[in-house]
């Protein structure tokens, strides 16, 4: 936290006023990363005809964005994984942003059905789990991509 405060040229107390812990800070960074990705994808949307392929493409792009800074990605994923109730609202915002990425990739107008909401939650869980597996060296990039495509196909199930 001291290094972040120095880099931002703010007092350490000021940083702690906005981010009470490293977990709060890292979850906020993850949310900011997702918002930036969302903007990028709005400008350059996936072009696949099928919603499942658009979702897989969107999540694969998000994964590639995280690959560029694996240490930061690991820190953010750890923060999300170990966040306690004090960070609940921020974690919920990250989940909502991830869900919105998926819903936008689906391209549906109007609110999602209950089955779509359930599929989005499972896809979110798969996305998070795949990140953890990749970061811990238990999954290859190809396996992550395959898992994301498999999870995205849930959208086509009746």
C-alpha positions as CSV (number, residue, x, y, z in Angstrom):
1,X,0.0,0.0,0.0
2,X,2.9,2.3,0.8
3,X,4.3,1.8,-2.8
4,X,0.9,2.5,-4.3
5,X,0.6,5.7,-2.3
6,X,4.0,6.9,-3.3
7,X,3.4,6.1,-6.9
8,X,0.1,8.0,-6.8
9,X,1.8,10.8,-4.9
10,X,-0.9,10.7,-2.1
11,X,-0.5,10.3,1.6
12,X,-0.8,6.7,2.8
13,X,-3.7,7.8,5.0
14,X,-5.6,9.1,2.0
15,X,-5.1,5.8,0.2
16,X,-6.5,3.9,3.2
17,X,-9.5,6.3,3.4
18,X,-10.6,5.0,-0.1
19,X,-9.2,1.5,0.1
20,X,-9.1,0.1,3.7
21,X,-7.0,-2.9,2.6
22,X,-5.0,-4.3,-0.2
23,X,-7.9,-6.6,-1.0
24,X,-10.2,-3.5,-1.4
25,X,-7.6,-1.9,-3.7
26,X,-7.1,-5.0,-5.9
27,X,-10.8,-5.7,-6.2
28,X,-11.2,-2.0,-7.3
29,X,-8.5,-2.5,-9.9
30,X,-10.2,-5.6,-11.2
31,X,-13.5,-3.7,-11.5
32,X,-11.6,-0.9,-13.4
33,X,-10.0,-3.5,-15.7
34,X,-13.4,-5.0,-16.5
35,X,-14.9,-1.6,-17.2
36,X,-12.0,-0.9,-19.6
37,X,-12.5,-4.2,-21.3
38,X,-16.2,-3.6,-21.5
39,X,-15.6,-0.3,-23.3
40,X,-13.1,-1.9,-25.7
41,X,-15.6,-4.7,-26.5
42,X,-18.4,-2.1,-27.1
43,X,-16.1,-0.5,-29.6
44,X,-15.0,-3.8,-31.2
45,X,-17.8,-6.3,-30.5
46,X,-17.4,-10.0,-31.3
47,X,-18.8,-10.8,-34.7
48,X,-19.7,-14.5,-34.4
49,X,-23.3,-15.3,-35.4
50,X,-24.0,-17.5,-32.3
51,X,-24.3,-16.0,-28.8
52,X,-22.3,-18.8,-27.3
53,X,-19.4,-18.0,-29.6
54,X,-19.6,-14.3,-28.9
55,X,-19.5,-15.0,-25.1
56,X,-16.5,-17.3,-25.5
57,X,-14.7,-14.7,-27.7
58,X,-15.4,-12.0,-25.1
59,X,-14.1,-14.0,-22.2
60,X,-11.1,-15.2,-24.2
61,X,-10.3,-11.5,-24.9
62,X,-10.6,-10.8,-21.2
63,X,-8.3,-13.7,-20.4
64,X,-5.7,-12.4,-22.9
65,X,-5.9,-9.0,-21.4
66,X,-5.1,-10.5,-18.0
67,X,-2.2,-12.6,-19.5
68,X,-0.4,-9.4,-20.3
69,X,0.2,-8.7,-16.6
70,X,0.1,-12.1,-14.9
71,X,1.3,-10.9,-11.5
72,X,-1.4,-8.3,-11.4
73,X,-3.9,-10.8,-12.6
74,X,-2.9,-13.2,-9.8
75,X,-3.1,-10.5,-7.2
76,X,-6.6,-9.5,-8.4
77,X,-7.9,-13.1,-8.5
78,X,-6.5,-13.8,-5.1
79,X,-8.1,-10.7,-3.7
80,X,-11.5,-11.8,-5.2
81,X,-11.0,-15.3,-3.9
82,X,-10.1,-14.3,-0.3
83,X,-12.3,-11.2,0.0
84,X,-14.3,-11.1,3.2
85,X,-17.7,-9.5,3.9
86,X,-16.1,-6.1,4.2
87,X,-15.5,-6.2,0.5
88,X,-18.8,-7.8,-0.4
89,X,-20.2,-4.7,-2.2
90,X,-17.1,-4.4,-4.4
91,X,-17.0,-8.1,-5.2
92,X,-20.7,-7.9,-6.2
93,X,-19.8,-5.0,-8.5
94,X,-17.0,-7.2,-10.1
95,X,-19.5,-10.0,-10.5
96,X,-22.1,-7.6,-12.0
97,X,-19.5,-6.2,-14.5
98,X,-18.5,-9.8,-15.5
99,X,-22.2,-10.7,-15.9
100,X,-22.8,-7.6,-18.0
101,X,-19.9,-8.5,-20.3
102,X,-21.5,-11.9,-20.9
103,X,-25.0,-10.5,-21.3
104,X,-23.8,-7.9,-23.8
105,X,-22.0,-10.6,-25.7
106,X,-25.3,-12.5,-25.9
107,X,-26.8,-9.5,-27.6
108,X,-30.2,-9.9,-26.2
109,X,-32.5,-7.0,-25.8
110,X,-34.5,-6.9,-22.6
111,X,-33.9,-8.6,-19.3
112,X,-32.5,-12.1,-19.3
113,X,-34.6,-15.2,-18.6
114,X,-34.1,-17.1,-15.4
115,X,-32.3,-19.9,-17.3
116,X,-30.0,-17.3,-18.9
117,X,-29.2,-15.7,-15.6
118,X,-28.4,-19.2,-14.2
119,X,-26.2,-19.9,-17.3
120,X,-24.4,-16.5,-16.8
121,X,-23.7,-17.4,-13.2
122,X,-22.2,-20.8,-14.2
123,X,-20.1,-19.1,-16.9
124,X,-18.9,-16.5,-14.4
125,X,-17.9,-19.4,-12.0
126,X,-16.1,-21.2,-14.8
127,X,-14.3,-18.0,-15.8
128,X,-13.1,-17.5,-12.3
129,X,-12.1,-21.1,-11.8
130,X,-10.3,-21.2,-15.1
131,X,-8.3,-18.1,-14.1
132,X,-7.3,-19.7,-10.8
133,X,-6.3,-22.9,-12.6
134,X,-4.2,-21.0,-15.1
135,X,-2.6,-18.8,-12.6
136,X,-1.6,-21.8,-10.4
137,X,-0.2,-23.6,-13.4
138,X,-2.8,-26.3,-13.3
139,X,-4.4,-25.4,-16.7
140,X,-2.9,-24.4,-20.0
141,X,-4.2,-21.5,-22.1
142,X,-5.7,-24.1,-24.5
143,X,-7.6,-25.7,-21.6
144,X,-8.8,-22.4,-20.4
145,X,-10.1,-21.5,-23.8
146,X,-11.8,-24.9,-24.1
147,X,-13.5,-24.5,-20.7
148,X,-14.7,-21.1,-21.7
149,X,-16.2,-22.4,-24.9
150,X,-17.8,-25.3,-23.1
151,X,-19.4,-23.0,-20.5
152,X,-20.6,-20.6,-23.1
153,X,-22.5,-23.4,-24.8
154,X,-24.8,-23.5,-21.8
155,X,-26.5,-20.6,-23.4
156,X,-27.8,-22.8,-26.2
157,X,-29.3,-25.5,-23.9
158,X,-33.1,-25.5,-23.6
